[in-house]
Amino acid sequence: MPVEHAPAKVNLALHVLGRRADGYHELHSLCVFTELGDTLRAEPAGADRLTVGGPFGADLPTGRSNLIVRALEKFRTRFPGALPEGVAIHLDKHLPVAAGLGGGSADAAAALRLLLGLSRAEIAPAALFDLAATLGADVPMCLASRACEISGIGEIVRPLALFPPIHLVLANPGEALGTADVFRTLETRDNPPMPPIGDGFDRAAALSLWLADTRNDLEAPARALVPAIGTLIAQLAASPGCALARMSGSGATVFGLFGSAAAAHQAAQDLRRAVPGAWVAATPVVV
């Protein structure tokens, strides 16, 4: 049975540049993907179906509100006759739901890669990218799942040629936080973009220096809505070896950036003891 990994997406920096007439926001972001993520499997079947398991499987619907189901429907519509009569997809959900880690988008992108493998038709990468964009702004970047510079509303993806091996500690307080609520609370919507990135970064030290001049414009409004975010950031920032602690995306997951696996795993252990109700994981970044 074909298997696809759906890596978590982490916004190391996220600048909100302005609000468009259609209500969407122009963004400028540096995104990375982690070895930690969900797992999808697919095989031909008598009818299309989605089953869900894993630690967070009970938190997910399996109907049309699930992006995997919509990805399958749109694939059939866009490429008629390309797939078997039915496709059975199973998702092992290891990432918390609605945690600001792009889990739903990553799952949809992994489903598209699985369907591409099952397809009887030749499908160009650009056609799959265009289909991904109809599922949500984050899905195109999740197709490649590698370090990239993001602009527009998230649909303009520029993969970076250079990116160093780094380790992250991810932590989520377990409190619900809606993206719309965070944007609604954002006071300043017209902010300057990130500094130039170029081809990327050849060393972790260069990445840390660059990140010092960046921010997450959604962190302040998110912390006002969920104060536990600030607690997790402070705990991570105080961890030995932590180069940066910040919120990812619209929250409520935060990350700490470390140069070694040992330092990241120790920080994760310490954080679990300090905040026992939080979800905490240490993971390398995909390079």
C-alpha positions, 0 to 999 in steps of 0.5 A, a space after each residue: 500500500 503506497 504511503 505518504 508522510 505529511 510533515 508539519 509546517 512551521 512558520 519561522 517568521 510571518 509578516 502581515 503586509 496588508 489586507 486585500 479588497 477580497 478580505 485576504 491578507 498579503 503575507 511574507 513568511 519563511 516556512 519549514 517542514 518537520 520530520 514529525 507529521 501525519 501518515 497517509 496510505 491509499 489503495 484501490 477500493 470498490 468505493 472512495 472512503 477515508 478512515 482515520 486513526 492515530 493519537 488525534 484521529 478522534 478529533 477529525 471528521 471523515 466527511 466533506 469537511 475533511 480536506 482529504 475528502 475534498 482533495 479526492 473529489 477535486 482530483 476526480 473532477 479535474 482528471 476524469 478517469 485517471 483514478 481507479 473506481 474507488 480509493 481507500 485512504 487511511 490517515 494516521 493523525 499524529 499532529 494536534 488538530 487546528 494547532 497552526 501546524 498546517 496539518 489539514 493542508 499537509 494531509 491534503 497535499 499528501 493525499 494528492 501525491 498518493 493519488 498522483 501515484 495511483 493515477 493512470 494518466 500523466 499529470 504535469 506537476 503544474 497541474 497538480 500545483 494548480 489543483 492544490 491551490 483550489 484547496 487552500 492557500 497552504 496546500 501548494 507549499 505542502 506539496 513540496 514540503 521543504 524550506 520555502 519563502 512564501 508570499 501573496 496569500 500563501 500561494 506564491 512558493 519559492 523553495 530555498 536552495 540552501 537550508 541548514 539542519 536544525 531542530 525544533 521543539 513544538 509545543 501547544 497549550 491545548 486551547 482552541 484558537 481560531 485564525 479568524 479571531 487572531 486576524 480580527 484582533 490584529 491591530 496593525 495590518 500594514 507591516 514591512 516585509 521580511 529582509 531578503 533571503 536570497 538562496 537561503 542559509 548555509 549555516 544555522 548561525 546565519 539563519 539565527 541572525 536573519 531571524 533576529 530581524 523578523 517577527 510573527 505579526 500574529 503572535 501578539 493578538 494570539 497571546 492576548 487571546 490565549 495567554 498560555 502561548 506566552 508561557 510556553 514561549 518564555 519556557 522555551 526561550 529559557 531553555 539551554 541552547 534555544 536560539 529563538 522561541 516564537 509562535 508559528 502561524 496563527 497559533 497556538 503552537 509555538 516553537 523553539 529553535 535548537 542547533 542539536 538534537 540533544 539540546 532539543 530533546 532535553 528542552 522538550 523533556 523539561 517543558 513537559 515537566 514544567 507544563 504537564 498539560 501541553 503537547 510537546 514534541 522535538 523534531 528535526 526539520 526536513 532539509 
